[in-house]
Amino acid sequence: MTKLAVAAVESLQARIIDTARTFTDHEWVASSACAGWRVRDVVAHMGTGARAIIDPIPLPDGTVIPENREREHDLHVDLRRDWSHEEVLAEFEKFGGERLTRLPALQDEPPASSEIEIPGLGTYPMHAVANAIAFDYFCHLYHDICAPAGPVDRDLAEPTHEEILPVVEWMMWGLPQMQGPELDDALIAPLTIRLTGPGESTWTIRRPDPAGGLVVDEGDGGDVVVTSSAVDFVSWGTSRSPWQAACIVDGDLAAATSFLSTLDIV
């Protein structure tokens, strides 16, 4: 199970709340690195996610849900456009805290191995929900809200191995499911991604059946080896930054380029 992810959610959630309490009015409404969203919209999105399984605010009758999951998030953020900054943060604090108390139960059987379908993202065991939240929290705080990519300049704590590894796990579990044939066809040869620093781990991506999808296993074995820090991987693996600036490629550069330039984990 991924009990480490529950601890990561707890520490990252506390860091988001502590940081948000210091935002000025100008920072709350500054444009984040999430296109079209202000900093307060990113926090509203995280509050929406925390509230969704507890006491969701329903969308207006007749609302057409977009097929694109990212655009669906806009609908929920829009419901909070007229809220004060304090109300946005209060929702995240309240429901984030309540959701956190429920996560440990998903790490034990029988629910841990029960599958849940997340529209647009794939199907996962319930214990992976904590990894998904840790991923969401880390990306939004470290890449979308705070500098260097985001508009808020704060001296954030360096992420730990225990915080980054659950984030990387979620990305690797989602990699074969989130893009479909576009990414499948971009894999020319088995490719190993070696991640260093906090979150250190090694993963190999294969396509055993030319007509099938991708398989991701822990460990070495790829014809092409790509080395990057795990923290940088969270950025370039989600297309927040160019992979070329963070990766060392050992092997066929064209094969690496085909895959890495197509990869876009959400």
N, C-alpha and C positions, 0 to 999 in steps of 0.2 A: 504494500500500500504506500501512499505518499503522504504520511503524516507530517513529513518535513514541510509540505506545502501549507498546512494549516498554520504552523508557526510563522512561515513567510508572510501569509496573509495578515496575521496579527501585527507583525512588526511594520510591514509596509503601510497598512491602514493607519496605524498610529502616526507614522511619519507624514502621511498625506494630511491628516487632520492637524497635526502640529504645525505643518508648513502653511496650510490654508488659513489658519488663525492669524497668521502674520501678513496676509495679503492686504495691500492698500486697495482703495476703491478703484484706482487706475489699473492695478494688476488684475483685479477680478474681471474687468471688461476688456483686457488686452487680448489680442488675437493669439490663440495657441498654435502649436504646430499641427493640430488637427484642422485640416482645411474647413473653413466655414464656422468653426467653433471658437468662442471666447474661452478664457480660463474657467469662468463660471459654468459654461456649458459642459466642459469636460467633467467638472465636479458633479454637475447635475446628472450626467450620464452614469457616473459611478454610483450615485445615490439611487438612480432608477434601477440599476442592476441589483443592488442590495435589496431593494424593496420588492422586486418582482416576485419573489417566492413567499413573501410575507403578507403584504397588503398593497398590491399594485394599483396604481391609478389608471382606470380604463381609458382607452382612447375614445374619442367621440364616435357616436354611431355613424356608420357609413364611411368611416376611414378606410381608405384602400392601403393595404400593407404592401410596401415595395418588395420585390423579390430580393433586391440587394440588401443584405443584413445591415450594412453601414447606414444606408438611407432610412431603414426602419428605426435606427437609433435616433435619427433626427426628429421623428414624430414625438418621442417621449421627452426629448430635450425641449421641444417647442411648448409642451404643456407647462413648462417651468419658466418660460421667458419673463413672466411678470413677477416672479418671486424675488424677494430681496436676497442679497448675498447670504445673509444670516439664515434665511429659510433653506436655501440650497445646501449649505453646510450642515445645518441641523438634521436634514433628511438623511444625508450620508452618514453622519455620526450615529443617529438612532438606529437605522436599519442595517448599516454596516456592522454595528455591534451585535444586533440580534442575529444576523446571518452568521457571524463568527461563532456564536454559541452552538449553532446547528452543524457546523462543518465536521467536528470530530466524529459525530455519529456516522458520517458517510465513509469513514476510514475503516470501519469494522464490517465483517460479514454478518448478514447476507447483503446489505445494501451496497457495500463497496464494489462488488463485481457486477451489480445490476447495471444495465446499459441505459444511457440517456441520449436521445438525439437532440443535438443543438442545431436548429435550422440554419443551413448555409455553411456549417462548420464541420459536420460529421457526427459520428456516434462514438461515445466514450463510456468507460466505466464510471460509476458515480464518484469514486474516490478522486477522479481527475478534475472534478469541479473546483477543488481548492487550487489546483495548478492553474486552471483557467483564470481564476480571480487574481492570483499572484501575478500572472502575466499581464493582465489588464492594469493592475495597480502600478507595476513597475514601469511599463511603457508610458502610461499617462503622466506619472510624476516625473520620471527622469528624462523623458524624451519630448513630451508634448507640453508640459506646463513649465518646467524649469530649464534654465540655460544649460548648454549652449543653444539647443534648438528652440526651446520655449522662451517666453518673454519674461519669466520671473527669475531674477538672479538671487539664488540662495545657496548657501554652503551645505549641501546635502551630505549625509553620511555615505561613505563608500559602501556599496552593496556587498553583502557577505556571500560566501559559498552557499550557505543554507538558504539564502533568499534567491539566488540566481539559478541554482540547479532545478528547482521546481518550475521556474519559468522556461528554461531550456527544454525540460521534459515535455511540457505542454506543446511547445513549438514543434518538437520532433514527432509527437503523437499526432499532431494536426497536419503536419506536412503532407502525408499521403492522401489527405481527404479534402483539403480546402480549395485546391485549384483544378483538380480533375485532369483531363487529357492534355491540356496545355502544358502543365508541368511534367506529366508522364513522358510526353514526347520530347521534352527538352533534355532528358537524361540520356546522354549518348553512351556513357560507360559508368559502371559502378563508382560511386564517389564517396569518399570518407571525409567527414568534417571533424577535425580535432580542435576542441575548444580548450583554451588555457585560462589560468587565473581563477577567480571565484566562479563557480559553476563548471569547473573543469570536467570534461567528459569527451567521449569519442563515439561517433555515430556513422554508420555506413548506409547509404541509400542505394537500393538495387531495383531492377525491374525484371524479376525472374521470368515472367511470361511477357513476350513482346506485345501481346494483345491485351495485357492486363495493366494493373496500376502499380504504384511504387510500394516498396517495403522498406521500412527503416528499422535497423537493428543496432543495438549498442555494440561498440567494438570496431576494430579495424577490418580491412578487407577490400577497400576500393582501389581501382586502377589509378584514380586521381585522388590526391590528398589535398584538402584545403585546411589551412591552419589560421585560426583567428582567436582573439579573446572571446570568452562567452558573453561578456557585457557588450562588446561590439556586435556580436552575432544577433543579439536582440534588436539592435538598430538596423543593420543591413538586411537581416532576414525578414524584416517587416517593411522593407523598402523605405525606411526612414533616412537612410544614408547609403552612399554607393559602396558596394562590397569591395571594389578595387582598392579602396583606401585602407582596408582593414585586413585583407586576406593575403596569405602566401600560398601559391599554388605549386604543388609538386606533381608533375605529370602533364597530360594534354591540356594546354591552356584553352584551346577551342572548346573542349568538352566541359571544362569548368565554367567557361563564359556562357555557354548555352544554358546550363542549369541555373547558375547563380543569378544571371540577368533576368531569368523568368520567375524565380522564387519570390513569393510575396505572401507571407504568412499573416493572417489576420486573427 
